[in-house]
Amino acid sequence: MSRPPFAIGLTGGIGSGKSTVAEMFAARGASIIDTDLIAHGMTAPNGAAMPAIVAGFGPEFADASGAMDRARMRALVFNDAGAKARLEAILHPRIRDAALAEAAAASGSYVIYAVPLLVESATWRARVSRVLAVDCDEEVQIARVMARNNLPEAQVRAIMAAQASRQQRLAAADDVIVNNAGIAELEAQVERLHALYLQIRW
């Protein structure tokens, strides 16, 4: 069996609070499989994707340590749809296989795949039982990312524009967590959904 019978796909835009929500579910016994962490491992020094990246893009896309030069790659794929597709063709199958292997070994009460691009990926949507979107007002989202990443507003808006829209995520979601207020409100929503998932997981 490639995954447990009940898996949630967790998604949300940059700055929405996906990581915080994932940590709250983990504290309640869910197994969290973070595709961003998997991707970082694959593009780290001696990462599984690095030989294909160097072969496909050239040695200048690896830094002195042997990791992917993220700044150089980000600048390339942000302006070149063909390069973006080539990078995704290298990374996405490897990330998917690693995530499914983690899920097969998971011991939590259910699995949550944290997938930023879940809405854009028909493959991921077909592999989960429900989609959970973390949502917040766009102005809240922008302020969080500007403060966290020390980025100008125009760059944050450009990143957001490259992702699925808020409306697309909400349309794809079975469940929504609204993260405009404080931790207490967030905990209450997570607790409610955790109880639901335990009830319907089989």
Salt bridges, closest charged atoms under 4 A:
ASP69 OD2 - ARG72 NE 3.86
GLU88 OE2 - LYS84 NZ 2.85
ASP97 OD1 - ARG96 NE 3.71
ASP135 OD1 - ARG166 NE 2.73
ASP137 OD1 - ARG166 NH2 3.31
GLU139 OE2 - ARG157 NH2 3.21
GLU153 OE2 - ARG157 NE 2.89
ASP175 OD1 - ARG130 NH2 2.87
GLU187 OE1 - ARG28 NH2 2.74
GLU191 OE1 - ARG28 NE 2.68
